[in-house]
Amino acid sequence: MKQLFFPALLVICNTTALAQTKFAQLDAELPTPNEYRNAAGGPGHSYYQQKADYKMSITLDDDKQIVRGEEVITYTNNSPDVLEYLWLQLDQNIYKPDAESNFIEVEKMEDFKSIRDVENKLFVFEGGYNIESVSATSGEKMKYAINHTMMRIDPAKPLGPKQSISFKIKWWYNINDRMKVGGRSGYEYFEKEGNYLYTIAQFFPRMCVYSDVEGWQNKQYLGRGEFALPFGDYEVSITVPGDHIVGATGELQNGATVLTAEQRERMKRALTSDTPVLIVTQAEAEENEKNREKSLKTWTFKAKNVRDFAFATSRKFMWDAQNQKVGDKNVLCMSYYPKEGNPLWERYSTKLVAHTIKTYSKYTVDYPYPVAISVHTDRIGMEYPMICFNGGRPQADGTYSEDTKYGMWGVIIHEVGHNFFPMIINSDERQWTWMDEGLNTFVQYLTEQEWERDYPSRRGPAYMITDYMRGDKRFITPIMTNSESIYQFGNNSYGKPATALNILRETVMGRELFDYSFKMYCERWKFKHPTPADLFRTMEDASGVDLDWFWRGWFYSTDYVDVSLDYVKYFQLNTNNPETEKAFQQQQDAAKPEFIGDTRNKESIKETVNERDPNIDDFYGKRDIYAVDKLDKKEYEDFQTKLTPEQKKLLESKKHFYELSFTDKGGLPTPIIIQATFTDGTTEVIRIPAEIWKMDQITVTKVFIFDKEVKSFQLDPFLESADCDVNNNAYPPTQKATRYQLFEQKKLTENPMQRQKRLEGQ
């Protein structure tokens, strides 16, 4: 299939102010470049970021479901500013009964449909931090104030540039039951055995980000907007029941004391294996969960240059691991899961972790950390440095649906992928959800497609976002909307940004330019704090493509793509050859439909006057308008003498001219992709850049010249522009047939694996 690219654009339209706005530069919307962030989208020569190091001792009470902790935070002020106070995040306070998040949700009486709904409304969980002390390392108490999910600490004297301060915090809190209370972390209780599976995060008071963009990022945690965190080094000791297996951010420091000799030997094999090696088998895990040890063990982990820390612990865990090479480094990929996760988890989880680390490294930056972990628990997907918590649970009989399998695959790829966005390329999640979720969903799509041919990705392809984009504008917000104010969170923060990047890659920029520019953004901002402007500027600067119209339309507006093909006009060159042109005219006239009155007159008027009287017709009545005389031929010969050889060849070429008219009904400027299908069955694709709309946002026309006659035209033939109405994309017009169902289908009560087992038992 031949593809033509038209660098020169023919636009027949009127200039409109609105069209100029859609293609205006983003200078007014973006912050002014400065010494901290330059105009090319990279860190400026004076860029800085703070550092927060943690040394923690954590105890998990398996009888009371309580976390108790003590930490020493060493905070280094690398900014040029004097800091009179320090801000920390107290994210567990979202579970306090008086938390703001409990009061801001809109409710109606119709929401309470059952007694269970009323019980949930009245249920009170006594969550949140209990801060026992805040003190200097010398033991002197420090002044502090708690404002919901934020805590301000006032040092004895302001912290100057290039100075550090260390202080201690002691606290405890009740762990939330995720199945009842919800949350990004917490515990899952297995009633049949009386065992718990803990996925613990946001468990310690954490430093806020202080940056050149907005000073302290101390926006309250309301549940949606996740976390803005500085990088630092961690040393964390976690005390748990002696029969627990612990996975955490960082590298285990005391394996010789917490692991058996057999587990250490298995781990040694896993370090060089390209397939998963079981460190704890299912049989061992099942035996382990039958008994409850009273003794305790302390597991110690260290992690360098990470923005957060999380861990998982349970006596129910199976544990497997394998090596994945990334560049010149080895990454130990691991999974922790209870028997309830099998057979899916033992078969797939760690292989998915390894594949994700490898594929993301190709498109972003080489994975820098020594380990990558996937932990299974029910109904959750959440990410932290080197570790994530993922759902995807089979039925109790070990069978599962394809939806369950693909759901598990997708969530593991997505959450492991978050190691790159935002754990390494460290955007502000509290402000801009799309900068981590949207970018991550885009690379997730690329990774899924490399995992399985024709993988049924939920987000990424352009055609999958159209239902959302053409929806009711009252309930759609621009991508550039703060995390807490977004309508349709998944579509806005995950689906639409991922689609936009896909369209940039496939249609606007091309894969080579896009991949280079996207990787440049990732390299520039790894282990730093990027903003939307840094992404926008880098993508343009590294590619040489002006994308301001794209960012404005896709990220700052709720316009959508709907280009209609309004009409097609067909022309051929007039050769001036009288024999050719008069014969053509005779053919055209003969093909014209006859007026109904003329048809009936042939029958009703038996004879006209000029048919009875031969003297009525004069010269004009007797002339053959299609006849070619000597004068016609002489005039044509004279015309030919004035033509160059190239012009003669053009007139004899029998080229076909088509004028097409397009209307942008959705308001979002977009490239126009047209496929022409010729009468001989061959096709040709023409790609017109979005700048064709730069002088008129509504209607543009374009002339195409072909050597062959066109049978039909089709807009967006490869479903790459997110066109929301494909019924106005064709000439001649076509309507896609849809099926409707007269009777509701019976809902499936068993998955296909269960049905097959039943079939085999017949």
KOLLUMFI-473534 format. One record per residue (C-alpha): x, y, z; residue in one letter. Coordinates in pm, whole numbers, plus 32768, in hexadecimal, padded with zeros to 4 digits. Layout:
<vexvos>
XYZA ...
</vexvos>
This chain:
<vexvos>
800080008000M 809A81487F8EK 8094826E807FQ 80C083DB8019L 812184F88102F 80BD8659809BF 81A88763812AP 80F2887C8077A 7F8A88B080DAL 7E748947800AL 7D7189E580ECV 7C3A8A8B8060I 7B9B8B31818CC 7B708C6F8251N 7C528CD28371T 7BAB8CBA84C5T 7C278D338615A 7BC98BEB86BAL 7C988B2285C7A 7DC08C018615Q 7D858BB98788T 7D8D8A418750K 7EE28A6486A9F 7F678B75878EA 80A78B288847Q 808B8AB589B1L 816D8BC88A36D 80578C678AFFA 7FEE8B1D8BA0E 81488A998BF7L 82298B258D08P 83448C058C95T 848E8B478C6DP 85918B9F8D72N 86D98B2B8E0BE 862B89FD8EA7Y 856C89838D72R 85DF89EC8C1AN 851E8A388ADCA 858888EE8A3CA 84CE88288B48G 85FA87B88C13G 867E88098D6FP 872089628D79G 888289A98DE6H 880889FC8F48S 870F88DB8F69Y 8703884C90CAY 863F87509192Q 862F86F69300Q 869B85AF939DK 85EB84ED94B1A 869683BE9550D 85E082D4963DY 864F81DB9743K 8521811F97CDM 84C4800C98C0S 83697F7F987AI 82A47E7B993DT 816C7DD798AFL 807F7D5299B9D 7FD37C259917D 7EE37BFA9A3BD 7E5E7D5E9A46K 7EA87DCB98DFQ 7F787EF49949I 80B17F8E98B5V 81A0803099ACR 82CC80F29935G 83F081D19988E 84B2828F9881E 85D6837B9865V 85B48464973CI 86E2851F96B9T 866F863795D7Y 876686F394FAT 870C884A9473N 87AB8864931BN 86D8899392BCS 87578AFA92C5P 86418B4B93BED 86378B5F9538V 85298A7495BDL 847A8AEE96F8E 83B089AD9716Y 8398884E9683L 826187A195FDW 821A862C9617L 81008554958FQ 802284939681L 7F6283C9957FD 7ED282D3967BQ 7E0683F39706N 7D1683C795E5I 7C8782AD96BCY 7C40838A97E8K 7ACB83AD982DP 7AE385289802D 7BAE851896BFA 7B47861695B8E 7B1E84FE94BAS 79F884779586N 793485B99556F 7976862B93F1I 78CB85109335E 7778857392A4V 7660848D931CE 74ED845C92DCK 73EE838A9393M 73C682B6925BE 752A823D9296D 74AF817993C3F 73FB80549328K 742F7F4B9436S 74727F2095A6I 75DA7ED69547R 75FB803294B1D 758380CB95F8V 76747FEF96BFE 7795806695E5N 772D81CF961FK 772B819C9799L 786B80CB97A2F 7989817D9850V 7AF2810C9831F 7BDE81989934E 7CFB81D29844G 7E0482DA981EG 7F55831F98BBY 7F8783339A2FN 80BF840C9A49I 816983BD9B93E 829384A29B71S 835785879A89V 84B285DC9B01S 8610863F9A9DA 871285289A9AT 879085BE9BE1S 864285669C7FG 85BF86CB9C90E 845086E69C32K 83FC879D9AF1M 82D088779AB5K 81DC87F199B5Y 807988279938A 7F93872F9889I 7EA487AC977CN 7DD9867A9712H 7EC585B2962ET 7FE886A69652M 80D886EA9772M 81B1881E9795R 82EF88039863I 8396894198DED 85108917990DP 85B789D29A28A 86568AAE991DK 86128AD297A7P 86BB89D996C0L 87A68A9195D7G 881C8A34947AP 88FD88FE946BK 88A988AD95D7Q 881987699662S 87418719978CI 86F485CB9836S 85C7858A9914F 8503846599A7K 83958409998FI 82E582F29A4FK 8185828599EDW 8088816C99CAW 7F43812F990FY 7E36802898D9N 7E577F74978BI 7D247F8F96B0N 7C697E5C9634D 7C6F7E9E94BDR 7B407DC29480M 7A6B7E98956BK 7B127FEC9578V 7BBF7FEC9427G 7D08809993EBG 7E4B807E932BR 7EE67FA59438S 7E717EE5956AG 7E237D7B95B7Y 7D547C609529E 7CC57B669624Y 7C9979F795C9F 7B88798B96BAE 7B9F78159675K 7D06780796F8E 7D0A793C97D4G 7E3479C49712N 7E877B1E968EY 7F377B9F955BL 7FC57CFC958DY 801D7DF3947AT 80A37F1E9537I 80E3807794A5A 80BC81E5950AQ 81168158965EF 820B826596D1F 820D83E296DFP 82B684489598R 8359858A9527M 82A08660942BC 834786E392F2V 83DC883F92FCY 842D88B8919BS 846189E390B9D 830289B4902BV 822489F59159E 82F889EC9294G 826488E7937FW 817087F592DDQ 808E87DA940CN 7F3E87AC9362K 7E5F86D5943DQ 7E39856293EEY 7CCB852C9394L 7CEB83D192FEG 7D1684019188R 7E4D84D2915CG 7F6883ED91C1E 80BC8454923BF 81CF85539201A 830E84DA92A7L 8483852C92ACP 8594842B926EF 866D839E9381G 8712826C9418D 8657817A94FCY 86BA80809606E 85877FD29690V 856F7EBB9791S 841F7E089793I 83C07D2798B7T 82B17C26986AV 82467ACC98E1P 835D79CE98B6G 829D790397B3D 825D7A2D96CCH 83037A67957DI 834D7BD79535V 837E7C8993EAG 83DC7DF893E2A 84757F1A932BT 85ED7EE9931AG 86DD7DCA9357E 86C77CDA947BL 87F17D0F9560Q 87D37BEC9654N 876D7AC4957FG 885D79E89642A 87877A0E977BT 86227A2096F4V 8639791C95DCL 867677A895FCT 87A6770A955BA 86C6766E9451E 862377BD9403Q 8779786093E0R 87EA774C92F3E 86B27777921ER 86EB78EF9217M 885078B691A1K 87C977EF9078R 86C378FA902EA 87D17A05900FL 884879698EC9T 870778C48E4ES 863F794C8D28D 850878928DA4T 846178AD8EFBP 84F577E09019V 8416779D9146L 84B0781D9288I 837A77B1934EV 82A076A992AAT 8127768992C0Q 814275539399A 822B760D9487E 8147773C9490A 8013766794D7E 80C875B895F3E 814277069676N 7FE877A29684E 7F64768C9763K 803776FB988EN 8060784B9937R 81BB788499C4E 81D6795B9AFAK 833F79B69AB6S 83A27AEC99F2L 849A7B3098DDK 852A7C779865T 85687CA396F1W 864C7DC2968DT 864A7E699538F 87167F7F949CK 86BA804D936DA 877A816992CAK 86ED8290920BN 857D82369228V 845383169269R 838D822C934AD 838980DE93FEF 82837FC9941BA 827B7E5F948BF 81A07D28948FA 819F7C149591T 80DD7AD395D1S 810C796B963CR 8040790D9509K 8141797C9409F 81D478A992F7M 83077955926AW 83BA792F911ED 84CD79EE906BA 85947A048F29Q 86A17AE08E92N 86667BE18D7FQ 87887C898CD2K 875D7DFE8C8EV 88897E9C8BE7G 89B77E2D8CAFD 88ED7DF78DEFK 88317CD08E81N 86D57D0A8F0FV 86417C068FFAL 84D07BEA8F9DC 83F47B5090ADM 828D7AFE9106S 81E37ABE9255Y 808B7A1D9253Y 7FA4793E9322P 7F1C77F392A3K 7DDE78AE9246E 7EA1794B9128G 7EF978029081N 7F0C777E8F7AP 7F1E78D78ED8L 802979758FAEW 813078658FB1E 810C78458E38R 811279B38DD4Y 81627ABB8EDBS 82DE7ABE8EE5T 82F97A8D8D6DK 821D7BC08D43L 82F87C858E35V 84307C2B8D6DA 838A7C7B8C1FH 830D7DCB8CA1T 84607E348D29I 85067DD78BE0K 84077E808AFCT 83DF7FC28BC3Y 85597FE28BCDS 855C7FE08A51K 846480FE8A34Y 84C481D18B65T 860281A08C35V 86BD806D8CA4D 86247FE88DE5Y 871B80558EF1P 86B17F909024Y 87277E349090P 85CE7D9690C1V 84697DAA9039A 834A7D0590F6I 81DE7CAD90B4S 81037C5491E1V 7FAB7BB691BEH 7E7E7C139289T 7D137C3B922AD 7C7D7D6A917AR 7DA17E57917FI 7EA47EF0909AG 7F9E7FDC9139M 810980349100E 823E808D91C8Y 83B48088917DP 841F7F239127M 82D67E8E91A7I 81677E959145C 80227DF491B9F 7F4A7D4E90AFN 7DFB7CA0908AG 7D8D7B878FA3G 7D0A7A60906BR 7C8B79188FD7P 7B527869904FQ 7B7077899181A 7B827657909CD 7CB076E78FE6G 7BF877448EA7T 7BE478A48E22Y 7B4C796B8D08S 7C0F7A188BF7E 7BA77B638C92D 7C4D7AF98DD7T 7D8A7A8F8D24K 7DA77BC88C51Y 7D477C9C8D7CG 7E657C018E41M 7F5B7C278D22W 7EF87D918CECG 7F077DFA8E58V 805D7D5C8E8FI 80ED7E048D59I 804E7F4E8DBEH 80BB7F4C8F29E 821C7ECD8EE4V 822A7FD98DD7G 81EB80E08EE0H 835280A78F4CN 83A2818A8E26F 827C827E8E4BF 828C83108F54P 838982519025M 84AF82B08F43I 842183C68E66I 839284678F9DN 826885418F40S 817985E29037D 805784EB9053E 7F9A85C3914BR 7F7B86CC903CQ 7F8386128EECW 7F0784AB8EEFT 7F32848B8D76W 80A984C48D85M 80DB83728E28D 7F9C82B18DD6E 7F7983268C6EG 80E783008C0EL 80F481B28CC0N 7FB881358C11T 805281928AC2F 818F80C58AFFV 80B57FB38B98Q 80087F998A45Y 81587F748992L 81C07E6C8A90T 807C7DA78A71E 809F7D9888F9Q 81FC7D048920E 817A7C038A1AW 806F7B66893BE 80147B9487CER 7ECB7C5787B4D 7EBD7C88892CY 7D637D1C897BP 7DE37E5B8A21S 7CD67F268AD1R 7D7680788A8ER 7E5F810A898CG 7DCD80D5882FP 7D27821187ABA 7BD4817A875EY 7BA5810988C7M 7B87826C8953I 7A7882EB8868T 794882988940D 79DE83688A59Y 7A4E848E8985M 78FD84C088DAR 784384A88A25G 778885AF8AEDD 787886D68B1DK 77DF87238C70R 789085EF8CF5F 79DA86068C39I 7B0386D38CACT 7C4787268BF5P 7D7186468C3BI 7E1987788CD4M 7D34876C8E03T 7DA1873A8F6BN 7D8185D48FE5S 7C66861A90D9E 7B8986D18FDCS 7B7F85D38EC1I 7A4285408E32Y 7A5D83D88DB3Q 7BAC839E8E59F 7C17826A8D95G 7BC982F58C3DN 7C5A844A8C89N 7D9C83EC8D3BS 7DE882978CA5Y 7D3782668B59G 7D3E83BA8AAFK 7EAE840E8AF5P 7F1882B18A87A 7E4C82D98949T 7EDF84318909A 804283A98921L 7FE68289883CN 7F60837F8739I 809C844F8759L 816D83178721R 80AC827A8604E 801183A0854BT 80A084F685A1V 821484BE85DDM 825E835D856AG 82FC82508641R 846882B08612E 843F841F8671L 835083D0878CF 841E82BB8829D 855883908823Y 84A984BC88BES 83EB83F489C4F 852783418A30K 85D784928A42M 84CA850F8B31Y 84F583DA8C0AC 867183F68C0EE 866985698C5FR 857A853E8D81W 85DA83F18E1EK 860384208F95F 857E85838F72K 842F863A8F8BH 839E86898E2FP 826A875C8DE7T 817D87548CBCP 823C88728C1AA 837D87A88C29D 82D8868A8B6BL 823587708A6AF 837588328A28R 845987038A17T 837A864E891DM 8383877D8837E 84EF87D7886BD 85748676882EA 849B863886FCS 849087858647G 831487688632V 8234888686A6D 813787D78785L 809988FD8838D 7F5488C88777W 7F53875B87E8F 7F8E87A28959W 7E8B88BA894ER 7D7F87E288ACG 7DBB86968958W 7E2C870A8AB1F 7D8E88608AE8Y 7C3888318A46S 7B17873D8A36T 7AF8875188BCD 7AF0860A8800Y 7B46858786A8V 7A2A857085ACD 7A8C85C28448V 797D85958343S 79B2856681CEL 78A386518151D 78BE86337FD8Y 799985BB7EBAV 79A686737D6CK 7A3D85BC7C43Y 7AEF866A7B21F 7BC0860D79F2Q 7C9C86F1791FL 7C05878877E6N 7CF9872076D3T 7C6F882375DBN 7C6E870B74D6N 7B198739742BP 7AF385CB73D4E 7B3785627538T 7A73867275EAE 793A86707509K 792684F67521A 79468516769CF 7831861C76A6Q 774D854075D1Q 7788842276C0Q 774084FD77EFQ 760385897758D 7585842F76FEA 75BB83BC7861A 74EC84D478FAK 739F8465798CP 726F84D978CCE 717885CD7964F 702D851E79A7I 6F6F862278E2G 704385DE77ABD 7002846A77CDT 6E89849877E3R 6E86859A76CBN 6F0E849775DAK 6DCC83D7760AE 6CD284F37637S 6D4F85D7751BI 6D27850B73E1K 6DCC860E72FAE 6E6987657334T 6E538889723FV 6FBE886C71CCN 6F8786FA718CE 6E62875170A0R 6EFE88846FFDD 7063885A6F74P 708489D86F52N 70838A0C70CAI 71E3898A7112D 72F98A8370BFD 74728A6170D9F 74658A1C724DY 7358891A722FG 741E8854712EK 757E887B71C4R 763187467253D 76D487D1738BI 77AF869B73B3Y 784186A77252A 79B287067224V 79F787F07100D 7B3988677058K 7B3C89AA711FL 7B2E88E67265D 7C5C881C71F5K 7D1B89547187K 7CDE8A0072D5E 7D5B88CB738CY 7E9688BE72B6E 7EDB8A2C7306D 7EA889E4747AF 7F9E88C1746CQ 80B4899A73D9T 80AD8A747512K 80E089517606L 822B88D1768ET 8271875A7674P 822B873877EAE 80DC87E877C9Q 807A870B76A4K 80D185D97774K 8001865B7899L 7ECF869677BDL 7EEA8538772FE 7F2184947886S 7DAF846578D2K 7DE584C27A3EK 7CBE84C77B2FH 7C7E85F77C0EF 7BB685E57D53Y 7B5287027E38E 7B0086887F97L 7A61875980A9S 7A95870E821CF 79E987978353T 7A7E878084B2D 793D873F8571K 79E786E086B8G 7AC0881786CFG 7C0987608711L 7D0C879F8600P 7D8D86588575T 7E5085D08450P 7D71855E8333I 7DBC83FE82BBI 7D0F839F8175I 7D12825380C1Q 7CB1825F7F51A 7C3C81177EB7T 7C5181117D3DF 7B6F80607C47T 7C7E7F5B7C0CD 7C7B7EFE7D7FG 7DC97F9F7DDDT 7DE4809F7EF6T 7EAD81D17F54E 7ECA827E80A6V 7EFA83F580CAI 7F5A848F8217R 7F158601824CI 7FAA86A78384P 7EBF874A847FA 7F3E889F841BE 7E47889882F9I 7D4E892083FBW 7E2E8A428463K 7D6C8B4D83A2M 7C0E8ABF83C7D 7B9C89E084E1Q 7A5A89758437I 7A73891C82C5T 7B9888E481DAV 7BB088618077T 7CC787A87FC9K 7D0887467E5DV 7DA085F37E06F 7E2185857CB0I 7E3584137C5BF 7E94834A7B29D 7D6D82637B62K 7BFD82957BA3E 7B9482807D10V 7A7F81987D7BK 7A6A820C7EE7S 7B0F82E07FF5F 7B2F827E8166Q 7B9D835F8286L 7C6682CE83A7D 7C7B81768304P 7D5F80E98415F 7C9981728540L 7DC5824185AEE 7D36839C85EES 7C25835086F0A 7B1483C58603D 79D283B886CBC 78E1838A85A7D 795582A08492V 780582B083DFN 786483F98336N 79BD838482C8N 797282E48177A 792183408011Y 783D82B77F93P 779982CA80EDP 7779818581B0T 76D2812782F5Q 7765801B83D5K 76627F178432A 762F7ECB85A2T 757B7DA88646R 74657DCE873EY 73EB7CBE8822Q 727E7C738862L 72AC7BAF89A2F 73A17BD78ABEE 74AF7ACF8ABFQ 74C979E88BE4K 75F17A498CBBK 770D794F8CCAL 771D789B8E16T 786377E58DCDE 79A6783E8D22N 7A17777F8BE9P 7B1276AD8CB0M 79FE76388D99Q 791F75EB8C72R 7A32751B8BD1Q 7A5C74548D13K 78E674168D1AR 78F073AC8BADL 7A0D72B98BEEE 794272218D09G 781C71CA8C25Q 
</vexvos>
